[in-house]
Amino acid sequence: MKDVLKEIDWNQVIYTLWTLVLLPIITYIGSGLHAYARAKQIDKYTDILYENVVKAVKDVYETVVKDIKSTAGWTPAKKEEVKQLAKTKAVAALTNSAYQALKTANKDFDAYLDSLIGAALYDVKNGTNQRINQH
């Protein structure tokens, strides 16, 4: 038995264990941690975007909508213009990295932003801010 143990190349055994067992496990754990951190980052950016949308909706309402709502100037074209203005303000308040991460995570970012504006409008009209209050 001692002869067998003396003839084993322990460096090769350790290298083989590292390559076949430990390295794949460490890589899997690292990938999982990276995915988790990325998801948390996206969640944080989503919350920031929603807060920006709420601020933009309130600002646009105070500066543009309040004066022309219920008048002949409040046309569908004006509503679309106001919505685009709110979207532009909300996105402009993001950092470039936050914008890129959110755009990558949401393939149809424009539709996603539209839904956030709809939710923010509802919250502002009803005096609630459900999304932010959840956190």
Backbone torsions as a table, in degrees:
resi	resn	phi	psi	omega
1	MET	NA	-38.5	179.4
2	LYS	-64.5	-34.1	179.2
3	ASP	-66.0	-38.5	-180.0
4	VAL	-65.3	-45.0	-179.4
5	LEU	-65.1	-32.5	179.3
6	LYS	-71.6	-29.2	-175.5
7	GLU	-88.6	-7.0	179.0
8	ILE	-75.9	132.2	175.3
9	ASP	-84.7	96.1	-174.4
10	TRP	-64.3	-31.6	175.7
11	ASN	-62.1	-40.4	178.9
12	GLN	-68.3	-38.3	178.4
13	VAL	-63.6	-46.8	179.7
14	ILE	-63.8	-43.2	178.4
15	TYR	-60.9	-43.0	179.7
16	THR	-65.0	-44.3	177.2
17	LEU	-61.2	-42.7	178.7
18	TRP	-60.0	-47.3	-175.8
19	THR	-70.4	-42.9	-173.8
20	LEU	-88.5	-26.7	-173.3
21	VAL	-117.6	-60.4	-170.8
22	LEU	-70.8	-43.8	-177.9
23	LEU	-61.3	-47.3	177.0
24	PRO	-61.5	-38.3	179.2
25	ILE	-66.0	-45.8	179.1
26	ILE	-63.5	-40.7	178.4
27	THR	-63.7	-42.7	179.2
28	TYR	-63.0	-45.7	179.4
29	ILE	-63.8	-42.7	178.7
30	GLY	-62.7	-40.8	178.1
31	SER	-64.9	-40.7	178.1
32	GLY	-63.0	-43.0	178.3
33	LEU	-65.2	-39.4	178.4
34	HIS	-64.5	-44.1	179.0
35	ALA	-63.0	-40.9	178.9
36	TYR	-63.7	-45.5	-179.8
37	ALA	-63.7	-39.2	178.7
38	ARG	-63.8	-43.3	179.1
39	ALA	-63.5	-41.2	178.2
40	LYS	-64.6	-38.3	178.8
41	GLN	-64.8	-43.5	178.5
42	ILE	-62.8	-42.3	177.2
43	ASP	-58.9	-43.8	179.6
44	LYS	-63.2	-44.9	179.2
45	TYR	-64.8	-36.2	178.2
46	THR	-63.8	-43.2	177.6
47	ASP	-62.9	-42.3	178.7
48	ILE	-63.1	-43.6	179.3
49	LEU	-61.1	-44.3	-179.4
50	TYR	-63.7	-41.5	176.5
51	GLU	-61.0	-40.0	177.3
52	ASN	-64.6	-39.6	179.4
53	VAL	-63.6	-45.7	179.2
54	VAL	-59.8	-45.1	178.8
55	LYS	-62.8	-41.6	-179.7
56	ALA	-66.6	-42.0	179.3
57	VAL	-62.2	-45.6	178.6
58	LYS	-62.3	-44.1	-179.2
59	ASP	-63.2	-46.5	-179.0
60	VAL	-65.6	-37.4	177.6
61	TYR	-62.4	-46.9	-177.8
62	GLU	-67.5	-36.3	-173.6
63	THR	-93.4	-26.4	-174.0
64	VAL	-123.8	-55.2	-168.4
65	VAL	-69.2	-43.7	-173.6
66	LYS	-54.3	-37.3	-176.4
67	ASP	-80.1	-25.7	-175.6
68	ILE	-112.6	-7.5	178.8
69	LYS	-65.2	143.0	-178.1
70	SER	68.9	21.0	173.3
71	THR	-120.9	175.3	179.5
72	ALA	-67.3	-20.2	179.7
73	GLY	-76.1	-11.0	-178.7
74	TRP	-86.9	75.9	-177.1
75	THR	-99.3	166.0	175.4
76	PRO	-57.1	-36.1	178.7
77	ALA	-65.6	-40.2	179.1
78	LYS	-67.8	-38.0	177.2
79	LYS	-60.5	-43.2	178.9
80	GLU	-65.9	-40.1	178.2
81	GLU	-61.8	-42.9	-179.9
82	VAL	-65.9	-40.8	178.4
83	LYS	-63.0	-42.9	178.2
84	GLN	-63.1	-37.5	177.7
85	LEU	-63.4	-44.0	178.3
86	ALA	-63.6	-41.1	178.8
87	LYS	-62.4	-44.3	-179.6
88	THR	-62.0	-43.3	179.7
89	LYS	-64.7	-41.9	-178.6
90	ALA	-64.5	-44.0	-178.9
91	VAL	-71.1	-36.5	-179.6
92	ALA	-63.6	-26.0	-179.5
93	ALA	-80.0	-8.7	178.4
94	LEU	-83.9	153.8	169.5
95	THR	-74.4	161.2	179.9
96	ASN	-62.1	-40.4	-179.5
97	SER	-66.4	-38.5	177.6
98	ALA	-65.0	-44.0	178.7
99	TYR	-60.7	-47.2	-178.9
100	GLN	-63.9	-40.9	179.5
101	ALA	-64.3	-43.7	179.7
102	LEU	-68.3	-38.7	179.0
103	LYS	-65.8	-37.0	177.4
104	THR	-69.7	-39.5	-178.3
105	ALA	-72.8	-26.9	-178.8
106	ASN	-119.7	99.8	-174.4
107	LYS	-56.3	-39.0	175.9
108	ASP	-105.2	73.1	-174.5
109	PHE	-59.9	-36.6	-178.7
110	ASP	-63.9	-44.3	177.6
111	ALA	-65.7	-38.7	177.3
112	TYR	-61.2	-44.9	178.7
113	LEU	-64.3	-39.3	175.4
114	ASP	-58.5	-42.7	-179.9
115	SER	-66.5	-37.1	176.4
116	LEU	-65.4	-38.2	178.1
117	ILE	-65.7	-40.4	176.8
118	GLY	-61.5	-43.1	178.6
119	ALA	-65.6	-40.9	179.8
120	ALA	-66.6	-40.2	176.6
121	LEU	-59.9	-44.9	178.2
122	TYR	-60.3	-47.1	-179.4
123	ASP	-62.7	-42.4	-179.2
124	VAL	-67.3	-43.6	180.0
125	LYS	-63.6	-36.7	-176.1
126	ASN	-96.4	3.8	177.7
127	GLY	69.1	23.2	177.9
128	THR	-117.5	163.4	173.6
129	ASN	-145.0	68.1	-170.5
130	GLN	-59.3	-43.6	-175.2
131	ARG	-62.6	-46.4	-178.0
132	ILE	-71.4	-35.4	-179.8
133	ASN	-68.8	-18.1	179.5
134	GLN	-69.7	-25.5	-173.8
135	HIS	-94.7	NA	NA
